[in-house]
Amino acid sequence: MASCMRSLFSDHSRYVESFRRFLNNSTEHQCMQEFMDKKLPGIIARIGKTKAEIKILSIGGGAGEIDLQILSKVQAQYPGICINNEVVEPSAEQIVKYKELVAKTSNLENIKFAWHKETSSEYQKRVLEEEPQKWDFIHMIQMLYYVKDIPATLRFFHGLLGANAKILIILVSGSSGWDKLWKKYGSRLPRDDLCQYVTSSDLTQILDNLGIKYECSDLLSTMDITDCFIDGNENGELLWDFLTETCNFNKTAPPDLKAEIMKDLQEPEFSVKKEGKILFNNNLSFIVVEA
């Protein structure tokens, strides 16, 4: 029976739809917005000090929504200063969307954009063959799951930081329900070479081992998974797929596995019950690494 299960990443359109349902049913966007408004200004307070140009490197910039929010905060902190924003993104489709977003966004006159269609490891390889330039701010938001060698990646990008520069990393928290779900059930769910289970707990341990200084804080977030417990609910089925990273989990998972996960998702270490809803712990962490 388990052999019928396949990774959600094997069906791109279903992955995109399940991700959309996740965003619609979670507070992830609100949580990120709050971070941008309240935390980011303090993080970038010194990155452009005494500089004629601020160099920003976006690793896994996607379609650019978060990147443009970051850039607007940098502009507000350093009005009139030129910003060189380079983006490393492996998806051609996402780069097209990013460029379209830039084209219809005002107040970007002092920002130069460059896009590189490559993975972070391809970028590393290319840059090592050239003379690596230093950066003032590097951000990696929800992308380290797709990196094969995380310690080498962190060491490499830490080496690219200039004076007063910082790296911002955002990923799921070690206090989240994801951490418990992956640790308990990861070996029984279909794996995909594209993606690995990693949380802030893993990352801080790696940074400690590398001797790199950092600060780590949680961003509180939940995902409403109530529909997962309603038979035949389409929204619930897609949320199941996203939670387990399994295509059509409800139809293909062995009954015992499904029953175990269903029971656990209602336990306090995974979710809270509030006003008749089951809210999965979707906490994120932001980690700030200094030069």
NORFEN-V882628 format. One line per field, one symbol per residue. ss: DSSP state (2 for helix, 1 for strand, 0 for the rest). phi: phi as a letter, one per 20 degrees, with the letter a starting at -180 (. if undefined). psi: psi as a letter, one per 20 degrees, with the letter a starting at -180 (. if undefined). Layout:
# NORFEN-V882628
ss: ???
phi: ???
psi: ???
This chain:
# NORFEN-V882628
ss: 022200122202222222222222210222222222220222200000000011111110000022222222222220000111111100022222222222200000001111110002222222220000001111111002220002222222220011111111111100002222222222220000000000022222222222000111111001110222200002222222222201002222002222222222000000111100111110011111110
phi: .ffffcffffcgfffgfffffgffdcegfffffffgfddggffegdfdgmdebddcdddmflengfgffffffffffcgnffcdddcdbfeffffgfffffffddemdgededbdceafffffgffffedefeecebcccdlcffddfdfgffffffffefefmebddccbfefeefggffffedgfddfecffccebcffffffffffemefbcccedfbccfdgffddgmfffffffggffdlcflggedfggffffffgfffeegfdbddblmdddffdgdcdddddf
psi: ghihpqqhiinghhggghhghgghjrkgggghghgghhgghhhjhihjpkqhqpppooolicjiggghgghhhgghhmpipppooqpopiohghgghghhgghjprkjhjppqpponrrhhhgggghhiaopqqqhppqnoliihjpgngghgggghhijpapjrqpppprqqiirhggggghhihijqpqphhqqoprhggghgghghikpqrqpqqopqrpojgiijopjpgghghhggggikpplghhiqphhggggggghiiqhigrqppljqoopokqrqppppq.
